[in-house]
């Protein structure tokens, strides 16, 4: 059951981040899920481990604050991909 929840939360997180970064038209559901999951790990690592924000360790979880950290990490990931010209 955990993998299904991870895929659903990752998809929603990636979709919200793609809406914020205006890349929704070129990303399908699979890329939204991947961006959401990787973005949640990035948000947790960057803000939790590197910068020391304690609440960031909940990134990607089924809580409101975890959802926000996951979206923020996914937005940063999309920004990096746009800089590298992988996404337009």
C-alpha positions as CSV (number, residue, x, y, z in Angstrom):
1,X,0.0,0.0,0.0
2,X,2.9,2.4,0.7
3,X,4.1,2.3,-3.0
4,X,0.6,3.3,-4.2
5,X,0.5,6.2,-1.8
6,X,4.0,7.3,-2.8
7,X,2.9,7.2,-6.5
8,X,-0.2,9.2,-5.8
9,X,1.5,11.8,-3.6
10,X,4.4,12.0,-6.1
11,X,2.0,12.6,-9.0
12,X,0.1,15.3,-7.3
13,X,3.3,17.0,-6.0
14,X,4.9,16.9,-9.5
15,X,1.7,18.2,-11.1
16,X,1.5,21.1,-8.7
17,X,5.1,22.0,-9.3
18,X,4.7,21.8,-13.0
19,X,1.7,24.1,-12.8
20,X,3.8,26.6,-10.8
21,X,6.7,26.4,-13.2
22,X,4.4,26.5,-16.3
23,X,5.7,23.2,-17.7
24,X,2.4,21.2,-17.3
25,X,1.7,21.1,-21.1
26,X,4.9,19.1,-21.8
27,X,4.8,16.7,-18.9
28,X,2.7,13.6,-18.7
29,X,1.6,11.7,-15.6
30,X,4.7,9.5,-15.5
31,X,7.1,12.5,-15.6
32,X,4.9,14.3,-13.0
33,X,5.3,11.2,-10.7
34,X,9.0,11.1,-11.2
35,X,9.5,14.8,-10.7
36,X,7.3,14.7,-7.5
37,X,9.2,11.8,-5.9
38,X,12.7,13.0,-6.8
39,X,11.7,16.6,-5.8
40,X,10.5,15.4,-2.4
41,X,13.8,13.7,-1.8
42,X,15.6,16.8,-3.0
43,X,13.5,19.0,-0.7
44,X,14.1,16.8,2.3
45,X,17.8,16.6,1.7
46,X,18.4,20.3,0.7
47,X,16.2,21.9,3.4
48,X,16.4,19.2,6.1
49,X,19.9,17.9,5.9
50,X,21.9,20.8,4.4
51,X,20.0,23.8,5.7
52,X,18.7,22.3,8.9
53,X,15.0,23.0,8.7
54,X,13.5,20.3,10.9
55,X,10.1,20.2,9.2
56,X,11.7,19.5,5.8
57,X,12.3,15.8,6.7
58,X,8.5,15.3,6.2
59,X,8.8,16.2,2.5
60,X,6.5,14.0,0.4
61,X,4.5,12.7,3.3
62,X,0.7,12.9,3.6
63,X,0.8,16.0,5.8
64,X,0.2,19.6,4.6
65,X,3.7,20.7,5.5
66,X,5.3,17.6,4.0
67,X,3.4,18.3,0.8
68,X,4.7,21.9,0.7
69,X,8.3,20.8,1.2
70,X,7.8,18.2,-1.6
71,X,6.4,20.8,-4.0
72,X,9.2,23.2,-3.2
73,X,11.8,20.5,-3.9
74,X,10.0,19.6,-7.2
75,X,9.9,23.3,-8.2
76,X,13.7,23.5,-7.6
77,X,14.2,20.3,-9.6
78,X,12.1,21.7,-12.5
79,X,14.1,24.9,-12.3
80,X,17.4,23.0,-12.6
81,X,16.0,21.0,-15.5
82,X,15.0,24.2,-17.3
83,X,18.5,25.7,-16.7
84,X,20.0,22.5,-18.3
85,X,17.6,22.9,-21.2
86,X,16.0,19.5,-20.6
87,X,12.6,21.1,-20.0
88,X,11.4,24.2,-21.8
